[in-house]
Amino acid sequence: MDRINESEIDRLTHKIIGCTMKVHSTLGNGFQEVIYQRPLAIELAYENISFQRELEMPTLYREEKTGTRRVDFL
């Protein structure tokens, strides 16, 4: 994986937060998580931010695998 510098990380972070704020300001409060996830996927794609959804990842303790978890976005 290519290394990215701090300014690129800051720019990407700013875009991601902007996407989440747009979804929240459009939909408002009170929905179940999945209702926000689907529009967020649309916003991220619109902003050309690559992502994966519902990705299963290992959980580790002292570098030993202890199980798995599913993340909403990566």
DSSP file (Angstrom, degrees, kcal/mol; ACC not computed):
  #  RESIDUE AA STRUCTURE BP1 BP2  ACC     N-H-->O    O-->H-N    N-H-->O    O-->H-N    TCO  KAPPA ALPHA  PHI   PSI    X-CA   Y-CA   Z-CA
    1    1 A M              0   0    0      0, 0.0     2,-0.1     0, 0.0     0, 0.0   0.000 360.0 360.0 360.0 135.6    0.0    0.0    0.0
    2    2 A D        -     0   0    0      1,-0.1     2,-0.3     0, 0.0     0, 0.0  -0.422 360.0-118.5 -69.8 143.7    1.3    3.4   -0.9
    3    3 A R        -     0   0    0     -2,-0.1     2,-0.4     0, 0.0    -1,-0.1  -0.622  26.7-156.4 -80.2 141.2    2.1    5.8    2.0
    4    4 A I        -     0   0    0     -2,-0.3     2,-0.0     2,-0.0     0, 0.0  -0.927  14.3-121.4-118.2 147.0    0.1    8.9    2.1
    5    5 A N     >  -     0   0    0     -2,-0.4     4,-2.0     1,-0.1     3,-0.4  -0.278  30.2 -99.6 -83.7 171.5    1.2   12.1    3.8
    6    6 A E  H  > S+     0   0    0      1,-0.2     4,-2.9     2,-0.2     5,-0.2   0.851 120.3  55.3 -60.2 -37.6   -0.6   14.0    6.6
    7    7 A S  H  > S+     0   0    0      1,-0.2     4,-2.2     2,-0.2    -1,-0.2   0.871 108.6  48.9 -66.9 -33.7   -2.1   16.6    4.3
    8    8 A E  H  > S+     0   0    0     -3,-0.4     4,-2.5     2,-0.2    -1,-0.2   0.893 112.0  49.0 -69.0 -39.0   -3.7   13.8    2.2
    9    9 A I  H  X S+     0   0    0     -4,-2.0     4,-2.9     2,-0.2    -2,-0.2   0.927 111.9  48.9 -64.0 -44.7   -5.0   12.2    5.3
   10   10 A D  H  X S+     0   0    0     -4,-2.9     4,-2.4     2,-0.2    -2,-0.2   0.910 111.8  49.0 -61.0 -42.9   -6.4   15.5    6.5
   11   11 A R  H  X S+     0   0    0     -4,-2.2     4,-2.1     2,-0.2    -2,-0.2   0.928 113.9  45.5 -62.8 -46.5   -8.1   16.1    3.1
   12   12 A L  H  X S+     0   0    0     -4,-2.5     4,-2.6     2,-0.2    -2,-0.2   0.916 112.4  51.0 -64.7 -43.3   -9.6   12.7    3.0
   13   13 A T  H  X S+     0   0    0     -4,-2.9     4,-2.6     1,-0.2     5,-0.2   0.917 109.5  51.0 -59.2 -43.7  -10.8   12.9    6.6
   14   14 A H  H  X S+     0   0    0     -4,-2.4     4,-2.2    -5,-0.2    -1,-0.2   0.904 110.9  48.3 -61.1 -42.6  -12.4   16.3    5.8
   15   15 A K  H  X S+     0   0    0     -4,-2.1     4,-2.1     2,-0.2    -2,-0.2   0.906 112.0  49.1 -65.4 -41.5  -14.2   14.8    2.8
   16   16 A I  H  X S+     0   0    0     -4,-2.6     4,-2.3     2,-0.2    -2,-0.2   0.933 111.9  47.6 -65.0 -46.0  -15.5   11.8    4.8
   17   17 A I  H  X S+     0   0    0     -4,-2.6     4,-2.6     1,-0.2    -1,-0.2   0.903 110.2  54.1 -61.4 -40.2  -16.8   14.0    7.6
   18   18 A G  H  X S+     0   0    0     -4,-2.2     4,-2.2    -5,-0.2    -1,-0.2   0.896 107.6  50.5 -59.5 -40.7  -18.4   16.2    5.1
   19   19 A C  H  X S+     0   0    0     -4,-2.1     4,-2.2     2,-0.2    -2,-0.2   0.923 111.5  47.3 -63.4 -44.5  -20.2   13.2    3.6
   20   20 A T  H  X S+     0   0    0     -4,-2.3     4,-2.4     1,-0.2    -2,-0.2   0.896 112.1  49.8 -66.2 -38.6  -21.5   12.1    7.0
   21   21 A M  H  X S+     0   0    0     -4,-2.6     4,-2.9     2,-0.2     5,-0.2   0.884 109.0  52.5 -67.0 -37.6  -22.7   15.6    7.8
   22   22 A K  H  X S+     0   0    0     -4,-2.2     4,-1.8     2,-0.2    -2,-0.2   0.931 111.3  46.3 -62.8 -45.9  -24.5   15.9    4.5
   23   23 A V  H  X S+     0   0    0     -4,-2.2     4,-2.7     1,-0.2     5,-0.3   0.943 115.5  46.2 -62.0 -47.3  -26.3   12.6    5.1
   24   24 A H  H  X S+     0   0    0     -4,-2.4     4,-2.9     1,-0.2    -2,-0.2   0.909 112.4  48.8 -65.0 -41.9  -27.2   13.6    8.7
   25   25 A S  H  < S+     0   0    0     -4,-2.9    -1,-0.2     1,-0.2    -2,-0.2   0.817 115.1  46.4 -69.0 -27.5  -28.4   17.1    7.8
   26   26 A T  H  < S+     0   0    0     -4,-1.8    -2,-0.2    -5,-0.2    -1,-0.2   0.910 124.3  29.6 -77.1 -44.3  -30.5   15.7    5.0
   27   27 A L  H  < S-     0   0    0     -4,-2.7    -2,-0.2    -5,-0.2    -3,-0.2   0.800  94.9-155.3 -88.9 -30.6  -32.1   12.9    6.9
   28   28 A G     <  -     0   0    0     -4,-2.9     3,-0.3    -5,-0.3    -1,-0.2  -0.388  33.6 -38.1  83.3-167.4  -32.1   14.3   10.5
   29   29 A N  S    S+     0   0    0      1,-0.2    -4,-0.0    -2,-0.1     0, 0.0  -0.428 100.1  48.0 -91.1 162.4  -32.2   12.3   13.7
   30   30 A G        +     0   0    0      1,-0.3     2,-0.2    -2,-0.1    -1,-0.2   0.371  68.4 122.5 100.8  -2.4  -33.9    9.2   14.8
   31   31 A F        -     0   0    0     -3,-0.3    -1,-0.3     1,-0.1     2,-0.1  -0.517  66.5 -97.5 -90.2 160.7  -33.4    6.5   12.2
   32   32 A Q    >>  -     0   0    0     -2,-0.2     3,-1.3     1,-0.1     4,-0.7  -0.367  42.9-103.4 -67.5 156.6  -31.8    3.1   12.6
   33   33 A E  H >> S+     0   0    0      1,-0.3     4,-1.8     2,-0.2     3,-1.2   0.848 118.1  59.2 -52.7 -42.9  -28.1    2.9   11.6
   34   34 A V  H 3> S+     0   0    0      1,-0.3     4,-1.8     2,-0.2    -1,-0.3   0.802  96.0  63.0 -62.2 -28.8  -28.7    1.2    8.3
   35   35 A I  H <4 S+     0   0    0     -3,-1.3    -1,-0.3     1,-0.2    -2,-0.2   0.822 110.0  40.1 -65.9 -29.9  -30.9    4.1    7.1
   36   36 A Y  H <X S+     0   0    0     -3,-1.2     4,-2.0    -4,-0.7    -2,-0.2   0.789 108.5  62.4 -84.6 -31.5  -27.8    6.3    7.4
   37   37 A Q  H  X S+     0   0    0     -4,-1.8     4,-2.2     1,-0.2    -2,-0.2   0.908  99.9  51.9 -63.7 -44.0  -25.3    3.7    5.9
   38   38 A R  H  X S+     0   0    0     -4,-1.8     4,-1.6     1,-0.2    -1,-0.2   0.943 112.8  42.9 -63.4 -49.3  -27.0    3.4    2.5
   39   39 A P  H  > S+     0   0    0      0, 0.0     4,-2.6     0, 0.0    -1,-0.2   0.860 111.2  57.2 -64.4 -32.6  -27.0    7.2    1.8
   40   40 A L  H  X S+     0   0    0     -4,-2.0     4,-2.8     1,-0.2     5,-0.2   0.906 103.9  52.3 -64.3 -39.1  -23.4    7.4    3.2
   41   41 A A  H  X S+     0   0    0     -4,-2.2     4,-2.1     2,-0.2    -1,-0.2   0.898 109.9  49.5 -60.3 -39.8  -22.3    4.8    0.6
   42   42 A I  H  X S+     0   0    0     -4,-1.6     4,-2.3     2,-0.2    -2,-0.2   0.927 112.3  47.2 -64.9 -45.0  -23.9    7.0   -2.1
   43   43 A E  H  X S+     0   0    0     -4,-2.6     4,-2.0     2,-0.2    -2,-0.2   0.915 111.4  50.3 -63.4 -44.2  -22.2   10.1   -0.8
   44   44 A L  H  <>S+     0   0    0     -4,-2.8     5,-2.9     1,-0.2    -1,-0.2   0.917 112.6  46.8 -61.3 -43.3  -18.8    8.5   -0.6
   45   45 A A  H ><5S+     0   0    0     -4,-2.1     3,-1.6    -5,-0.2    -1,-0.2   0.903 109.5  54.3 -64.4 -40.9  -19.1    7.1   -4.1
   46   46 A Y  H 3<5S+     0   0    0     -4,-2.3    -1,-0.2     1,-0.3    -2,-0.2   0.854 109.8  47.7 -60.3 -36.0  -20.2   10.5   -5.3
   47   47 A E  T 3<5S-     0   0    0     -4,-2.0    -1,-0.3    -5,-0.1    -2,-0.2   0.301 117.1-116.0 -87.9   8.5  -17.1   12.1   -3.8
   48   48 A N  T < 5 +     0   0    0     -3,-1.6     2,-0.6     1,-0.2    -3,-0.2   0.861  63.6 150.2  58.3  38.8  -14.9    9.3   -5.4
   49   49 A I      < -     0   0    0     -5,-2.9    -1,-0.2    -6,-0.1     2,-0.2  -0.911  41.9-136.6-101.0 117.2  -13.9    7.9   -2.0
   50   50 A S        +     0   0    0     -2,-0.6     2,-0.3    -3,-0.1    -5,-0.0  -0.477  36.3 155.7 -75.5 145.3  -13.2    4.2   -2.3
   51   51 A F        -     0   0    0     -2,-0.2     2,-0.4    22,-0.0    22,-0.0  -0.974  34.5-136.5-158.5 164.4  -14.6    2.0    0.5
   52   52 A Q        -     0   0    0     -2,-0.3    22,-1.9     3,-0.0     2,-0.3  -0.977  21.7-144.1-126.6 145.4  -15.8   -1.4    1.4
   53   53 A R  E    S+A   73   0A   0     -2,-0.4    20,-0.2    20,-0.2    19,-0.2  -0.821  71.3   5.6-111.1 150.6  -18.9   -2.2    3.4
   54   54 A E  E    S+     0   0A   0     18,-1.6     2,-0.4    -2,-0.3    18,-0.2   0.883  80.4 175.6  50.4  49.2  -19.6   -4.9    5.9
   55   55 A L  E     -A   71   0A   0     16,-1.3    16,-2.8    -3,-0.3     2,-0.5  -0.717  27.1-134.2 -89.4 131.1  -16.0   -6.2    5.9
   56   56 A E  E     +A   70   0A   0     -2,-0.4    14,-0.2    14,-0.2    -1,-0.0  -0.729  30.2 179.2 -86.5 130.1  -15.1   -8.9    8.3
   57   57 A M  E     -A   69   0A   0     12,-3.3    12,-2.7    -2,-0.5     2,-0.1  -0.943  28.4-107.2-131.3 150.3  -11.9   -8.2   10.2
   58   58 A P  E     -A   68   0A   0      0, 0.0     2,-0.4     0, 0.0    10,-0.3  -0.438  23.7-139.5 -73.4 149.7   -9.9  -10.1   12.8
   59   59 A T  E     -A   67   0A   0      8,-2.6     7,-3.2    -2,-0.1     8,-1.0  -0.908  24.0-160.8-104.1 141.3   -9.8   -8.9   16.4
   60   60 A L  E     -A   65   0A   0     -2,-0.4     2,-0.4     5,-0.3     5,-0.2  -0.899  20.0-172.3-125.3 149.6   -6.4   -9.2   18.1
   61   61 A Y  E >  S-A   64   0A   0      3,-2.5     3,-1.6    -2,-0.3    -2,-0.0  -0.949  85.5 -13.2-138.3 120.5   -5.1   -9.3   21.6
   62   62 A R  T 3  S-     0   0    0     -2,-0.4     3,-0.1     1,-0.3    -1,-0.0   0.905 129.7 -55.7  51.8  44.3   -1.3   -9.2   22.1
   63   63 A E  T 3  S+     0   0    0      1,-0.2     2,-0.4     0, 0.0    -1,-0.3   0.569 115.1 117.7  68.4  11.0   -0.9  -10.0   18.4
   64   64 A E  E <  S-A   61   0A   0     -3,-1.6    -3,-2.5     2,-0.0     2,-0.3  -0.916  71.2-114.2-110.7 136.4   -3.1  -13.1   18.7
   65   65 A K  E     +A   60   0A   0     -2,-0.4    -5,-0.3    -5,-0.2     3,-0.1  -0.485  35.1 173.0 -67.9 128.0   -6.3  -13.5   16.8
   66   66 A T  E     -     0   0A   0     -7,-3.2     2,-0.3     1,-0.3    -6,-0.2   0.447  58.8 -57.3-115.0  -5.3   -9.2  -13.7   19.3
   67   67 A G  E     -A   59   0A   0     -8,-1.0    -8,-2.6     2,-0.0    -1,-0.3  -0.988  59.2 -82.0 159.4-160.8  -12.1  -13.6   16.9
   68   68 A T  E     -A   58   0A   0     -2,-0.3     2,-0.3   -10,-0.3   -12,-0.1  -0.926  26.4-167.6-136.2 161.8  -13.6  -11.5   14.1
   69   69 A R  E     -A   57   0A   0    -12,-2.7   -12,-3.3    -2,-0.3     2,-0.5  -0.959  21.7-124.0-143.2 160.4  -15.9   -8.4   13.9
   70   70 A R  E     -A   56   0A   0     -2,-0.3     2,-0.3   -14,-0.2   -14,-0.2  -0.936  21.8-154.6-110.8 125.7  -17.7   -6.8   11.0
   71   71 A V  E     -A   55   0A   0    -16,-2.8   -16,-1.3    -2,-0.5   -17,-0.3  -0.772  13.7-139.8 -98.8 145.3  -17.0   -3.1   10.3
   72   72 A D  E    S+     0   0A   0     -2,-0.3   -18,-1.6     1,-0.2     2,-0.3   0.942  84.4   5.2 -66.7 -49.1  -19.6   -0.9    8.6
   73   73 A F  E      A   53   0A   0    -20,-0.2    -1,-0.2   -19,-0.1   -20,-0.2  -0.988 360.0 360.0-138.2 144.4  -17.1    0.9    6.3
   74   74 A L              0   0    0    -22,-1.9   -21,-0.1    -2,-0.3    -1,-0.1   0.245 360.0 360.0-137.5 360.0  -13.4    0.6    5.6
